[in-house]
């Protein structure tokens, strides 16, 4: 955020400049009213700090001239005059707030934050988010996946500039105007390097998608967080996969039947999050456990699986379809991680989602929800998704309900089993990210079209 300080007292100028810069504001200084008027009308600022007693044009007259020229940004008066008449005169001239000298710097900062929030068309958040990235504007703390991210003051200012203006494209010269004072204007190459540095730090922190995209011939803009749901859930659960493998290893030793179920769930979750090789390894472990093979055959696969989890998952670009008219989706899966991923993906498109992790609640939830589409896992412990699909099709009420099966299985037998049971579509969990939402949307649209035609 860029502030114009119009003040002729050099000591106050130095104090306020250092304080505001330390809080990530960019400051331009004018020591008289005429210079302040020129800067305010020729350059873009987010707020003006204006002293009343300044040479050439006093603060009251300057405030009046700015408002007469349709200057809409907040103006905060700084004055040694504390009489009611002087305060009323300043506010009537067009100021938004006032602060009498001497003042506490903490109060000045609080009033600046309040005025900047007031200038928004809606209540401005104190925390800006983009996927798993969080920026606390009050503490200036930046987190990615709940971990602190150290940025330089200019990197922080660049990041907040784009997060505050998600729909705007900034040229290099506009970025210079917003992030640097007039006395310290760098070349456009400095902006290019600054953007490279920010991208590098975000990538090192784990962000898979570039936050800023280049608009050739125009500048840069904030990338639409099309896959923010994936990034958020991935960041939240990525670290849990290693502990799940450790738990699987313990279950193999002490509870093999439970281990087979955990391997099955892990195979699906890993595939959903881009660990396709890890998913195949977990599937092999599941088959060996079902066949009651010796642990000596499973141990090397556990080691391979741990090694795969040290690698980054496959980056998958997701195209966000347009939001559809309000529709309800019911999800059935025994794995909480997969349910969270699917739910976030669908909710980001404006769909109402009801999740069922415990199959015994299936029929009650189905009757209460009355979904427009049903999405469920093909195989769950103590429940066969194909049999459940067949039971749904036998009810007159749900005979035409679109059903989409998801599974970690990729063999032809599983696919045939799903369609034979009455499923309308089938998707592998390793392909959930790029294909899942479009297929659900397609089933909803097709069902509505058939209802209209009938």
Phi, psi and omega in degrees: 000140185247131184239138173260119179257118179248101188203136182259354179274112187298325180294316179293321178301314181295317180297311182291322180299314180293319181295312183291322177297320178298336178260024171070026170263147173264132189240131165249144184239135170236133184260005174210164186293325181293315176297321178298320179296317181297313180296316184295328182271335184264340184237165182259125178232157177267339182197150176241127170261117191234121174278145181286319186262085179231153182287166175072298172231121181287167187299321180296312181296320180296317179299316179298318181293320179298316181292326178293337178263019176065031174286117190257353184287156181297143176238124178248118181277138172244121185213146174274349179275124184242014178285153180300322182297318180293320180295315179298320180298318179293317179293321178294334179285347177123003178290150180269333182199169179217158177214125183271141177276144354284154181226160175278135180299325179297323178290320178301313180297320179295319180293323177297314179299319181295317180293321179294323176294320181296333181284349178282154178291337174221168184302118183285138179285154175271347176234123177263138183229151172210101185062234181272004180270134179228134177235115177273112185289335181279319180264350183062023178272135179245128179236143168230125184054042177069009179250137181299143179236119183274120178237151173287162179306319181289324176295319177298314181297320178297315180299312182292329177302314182283324179292329177284338184232067188294341183260001190254141173262128180250128171283169179298320181293325177291323177295320177299316181298325185274332188255343182237149176284165182298327183285349185225054182278117179274178174278168182294336177297330178296321178295316179302315179294323179297318179294320177299318181296318179295316179300318181297316181294320179294321179293319178298326180286346177120359180287123184272334182254135177298126179295319183253134176248146180275127174256100191299131181085353183235318182145229184225154174212163178288127179294137176298126185286064184298325181253024183297327178298316178296313183299319181295312181291321178300313180298325183288324189249351185302320182286346181280342184296321180297318179291328178292325176293321176299318179294321177299319180298321178291319180295326178300324182280321189248340184210076186301324181294319176293325180298322180297318178296318180294320178297321178298312180295321181293322178299317179292316182295316181297319178297321181295330185259015174093003177265072187291320179294318177300323178297318179294322178295315179298323177296319178296320178298318179300314181297320180294323179291319179297322180278001178057044176285166182288154181295335179297334177278334184273326185305315179298327180291324176299316179297319178296320181295317178298321179295320179297325182286349174278349180266153177290147178292161177296129179281126182239124178275126183251127175267121183279117178287159178296150180295137180264167176300144187319125179217158183247135180237135176250125180253136177229115178201144182276354182256121184296325181296314179296319178300317180297317179298309182298318181297316180296320179299315183286320179297328180294345178257012176085012180272150175269125188240133172241124183255140178233114179263334182253109187303335181295344178265008188300304188293321178297317180291322179298316180293321181286323185279320185050064187288162174272340176207145180246127178240125181212155178289146181287321182230125176226155179303130177066012180206129178261119183299326179295318178294320179295320177298320179295322178293321179298319182294338181281347178271128180303324184294329186246014186299326183254012179291125178297131180235127178242125180264136173238143183198156174279347180288141180237003184282156182298326181299317181295319179297314179297322180297318181295312182290327178294331180281348178113011178291145178272336182205164185215133180219134176286145181295335177289347179249012185300314189299309182279338191246340191298304184298312178303323180290320177297314179300318180298319180293320179296313181297318181294321179296318179294322179295318179296323179295322179292317182292331181277000000 
